[in-house]
Amino acid sequence: MTRVMPCLLVENGRLVKTVNFKNPSYVGDPVNAIKIYNEKEVDELVLLDIVATSEGREPSFDLLSNVADECFMPLTYGGGIRELDDIKEIFSLGIEKVAINSFAAQDPGFIRKAAELFGNQSIVVSIDVKKSMFGKYAVYTQSGQKNTGYNPVEYAAEMEEMGAGEILLNSIDRDGTWKGYDIALIRAVTDAVNIPVIACGGAGNVQDFGNAVSQGGASAVAAGSMVVYSGKGLGVLINFPKRIELREVFGETV
């Protein structure tokens, strides 16, 4: 079964949702949301603290402890990770994977050290990408605030070489828009690496999931707005597509 995962954003302990990485809107309590996803038998979950790095602080271990106690599915956490000891503490809470974004660009060797110490399968590199007005893609860090100038295809290949076991590929331009994934971006990256790529940013319906996999070559898909709102412009409703819908869109049998 192709993995489909909610990508939840937290800001100062609150669950929020952004559009193009801006204007976070309050959605609710992350622990309560996770309880609902447990009931819906979600495959996997991604939790990203969108302000830890910009505020120059370590991960909120108290929040992560509460989240890990309630989460019955594999969990990936990202935000504020700069030390190997941070990763060690996160894993000690029962969280399976870490997603490293800004610090991977700042110190690519950190990915190699982390992969050697904890295993490739537990190290995800999160890559946020924005397209310029001239159509050129670039990798951004600091919650989409800093243009690194890196080409995402070359950067993804470098992160694989450094030991990343997976890429979380997020389109800043599609974030929160419900317009579908950036298939061209996903395909360019999946063609360049041999590790799984999780497509993120823009999902509006289950067919978008199918397109990311069949056309983009993604190994898994993540969604934010689609699984925390009842529809575009509508109220909060923590939800998840039915298993039969997902099997149909991926062409998978029971």
C-alpha positions in Angstrom: 0.0 0.0 0.0 1.3 3.4 -1.0 1.9 5.4 2.2 -0.4 8.4 2.7 0.4 10.7 5.7 -0.9 13.8 7.3 1.8 16.5 7.5 1.0 18.5 10.6 2.5 21.9 11.4 3.0 23.1 15.0 3.8 26.6 16.2 4.4 27.1 19.9 2.5 23.9 20.7 -0.5 24.8 18.6 -1.6 23.0 15.4 -1.6 25.4 12.5 -1.9 25.4 8.7 -0.2 27.8 6.3 -0.7 28.9 2.7 2.6 29.2 0.8 4.4 28.9 4.1 2.8 32.1 5.4 0.0 33.3 7.7 -0.4 30.2 10.0 -4.0 29.7 11.0 -4.9 28.0 14.2 -6.4 24.5 13.7 -6.4 22.9 17.1 -4.4 20.8 19.5 -1.9 18.5 17.9 -2.4 15.7 20.4 -6.2 15.7 19.9 -5.7 15.6 16.1 -3.3 12.6 16.5 -5.9 10.7 18.6 -8.4 11.1 15.7 -5.8 9.9 13.1 -5.2 6.9 15.3 -8.9 6.0 15.0 -8.7 6.4 11.3 -5.7 4.0 11.1 -3.4 6.4 9.3 -0.3 4.8 7.9 2.3 7.3 9.1 2.5 10.9 10.4 4.8 13.9 9.8 5.0 16.6 12.5 7.0 19.8 11.7 7.7 22.6 14.2 7.7 25.6 11.8 9.3 28.1 14.2 11.9 26.1 16.2 14.7 26.9 13.8 13.9 30.5 13.2 13.6 31.0 16.9 17.0 29.3 17.4 15.7 26.8 19.9 15.8 23.0 20.2 12.8 20.8 19.6 10.0 21.0 22.2 10.7 17.7 23.9 7.7 18.0 26.3 5.4 18.3 23.3 7.0 15.5 21.5 6.7 13.3 24.6 3.0 13.9 24.7 2.6 13.4 21.0 4.6 10.1 21.1 2.5 8.8 24.0 -0.6 9.2 21.9 0.6 8.3 18.4 0.1 4.7 17.4 1.6 5.0 14.0 5.1 5.7 12.7 6.0 9.3 13.3 8.5 11.6 11.7 9.5 14.8 13.5 11.2 17.9 12.1 12.1 21.3 13.5 15.1 22.8 15.3 17.3 19.7 15.0 21.0 20.8 15.1 22.7 18.2 17.3 23.1 14.4 17.3 21.9 14.5 20.9 18.6 16.1 19.7 18.0 13.1 17.5 19.0 10.6 20.2 16.5 12.2 22.6 13.7 12.3 19.9 14.2 8.6 19.2 14.3 7.8 23.0 10.7 9.1 23.1 9.6 6.4 20.6 9.6 8.6 17.5 10.8 6.6 14.4 12.3 9.2 12.1 13.6 12.8 12.1 13.3 15.3 9.2 16.2 17.7 8.9 15.8 20.8 6.8 17.7 24.0 7.4 20.7 22.4 9.2 21.1 19.9 6.3 21.7 22.8 3.9 24.0 24.5 6.5 26.0 21.4 7.3 25.5 18.5 4.8 28.0 16.5 6.7 25.6 16.4 9.6 23.4 14.1 7.6 26.2 11.7 7.1 27.0 11.6 10.8 23.3 11.1 11.7 22.9 8.3 9.2 26.0 6.5 10.3 24.9 6.7 14.0 21.2 6.1 13.7 20.8 4.4 10.3 19.8 5.7 6.9 16.2 4.6 7.3 15.6 7.0 10.2 17.0 10.1 8.6 14.7 12.1 6.3 15.9 15.3 4.6 13.1 17.8 4.2 13.5 20.0 1.0 11.3 23.0 0.6 11.3 24.3 -3.0 10.1 27.6 -4.6 9.9 28.5 -8.2 11.1 32.0 -9.3 9.2 34.2 -11.7 11.5 32.9 -14.4 10.5 29.3 -13.6 13.7 28.3 -11.9 13.5 26.1 -8.8 15.5 26.8 -5.7 15.8 25.2 -2.3 14.6 27.4 0.6 15.3 27.0 4.3 14.2 28.8 7.5 10.5 28.0 6.9 10.8 29.2 3.3 12.5 32.5 4.2 16.0 31.9 3.0 16.9 31.1 -0.6 19.9 28.8 -0.5 20.4 29.0 -4.3 20.7 25.2 -4.4 19.0 23.4 -7.3 16.6 20.9 -5.7 17.5 18.0 -8.0 21.3 18.4 -7.4 20.6 19.0 -3.7 18.4 15.9 -3.3 21.1 13.8 -5.0 23.7 15.2 -2.6 21.5 14.4 0.4 21.1 10.8 -0.8 24.9 10.6 -1.1 25.3 11.9 2.4 23.1 9.1 3.7 19.5 10.3 3.8 17.1 7.4 3.7 14.2 9.5 2.4 13.3 12.9 0.9 10.3 15.0 2.0 9.8 17.2 -1.0 7.5 20.2 -0.3 6.4 22.8 -2.8 6.1 26.2 -1.2 4.1 27.5 -4.2 1.5 24.8 -3.8 1.4 24.7 0.0 -2.2 25.1 1.2 -3.6 25.9 -2.2 -5.5 22.6 -3.0 -4.2 22.9 -6.6 -2.5 19.6 -6.7 1.2 18.7 -6.4 4.0 20.1 -8.6 4.4 17.0 -10.7 7.3 18.4 -12.8 9.3 19.1 -9.6 8.5 15.6 -8.1 9.5 13.8 -11.3 12.7 15.8 -11.6 13.7 14.8 -8.1 12.5 11.1 -8.3 14.5 10.7 -11.5 17.6 11.9 -9.8 17.6 9.7 -6.6 17.1 6.1 -5.7 15.6 6.7 -2.2 11.9 7.2 -1.5 10.5 10.7 -2.2 7.4 11.8 -0.2 5.5 14.4 -2.2 4.0 17.3 -0.2 2.3 20.6 -0.9 -0.9 21.2 -2.8 -3.1 18.0 -2.4 -6.8 18.7 -2.8 -8.2 15.3 -3.5 -7.3 11.6 -3.7 -6.6 11.8 -7.4 -3.8 14.3 -6.6 -2.2 11.5 -4.6 -2.5 9.1 -7.5 -0.9 11.7 -9.9 2.0 12.3 -7.6 2.8 8.5 -7.7 1.9 7.6 -11.2 3.1 10.7 -13.0 5.7 12.1 -10.5 7.2 8.8 -9.3 6.7 9.6 -5.7 6.9 6.7 -3.2 4.5 8.3 -0.7 2.4 11.4 -0.4 1.7 13.8 2.4 -1.2 16.3 2.8 -1.9 19.1 5.2 -5.0 21.2 4.4 -6.9 18.3 2.9 -6.7 16.3 6.1 -7.4 19.2 8.6 -10.2 21.1 6.8 -13.6 19.8 5.6 -13.0 21.6 2.2 -11.3 24.7 0.8 -12.6 27.7 2.6 -14.5 25.6 5.1 -14.1 24.8 8.8 -11.7 22.5 10.6 -12.4 18.8 10.4 -9.6 16.4 11.2 -10.2 13.7 8.5 -8.6 11.1 6.3 -9.6 9.4 3.1 -11.2 6.0 3.3 -8.8 3.0 2.7 -10.9 1.9 -0.3 -10.6 5.3 -2.0 -6.8 5.2 -1.6 -6.6 1.7 -3.0 -8.6 2.6 -6.0 -6.6 5.8 -6.8 -3.3 3.9 -6.5 -4.7 0.9 -8.5 -3.9 -1.4 -5.5 -5.8 -4.5 -4.6 -6.7 -5.6 -1.1 
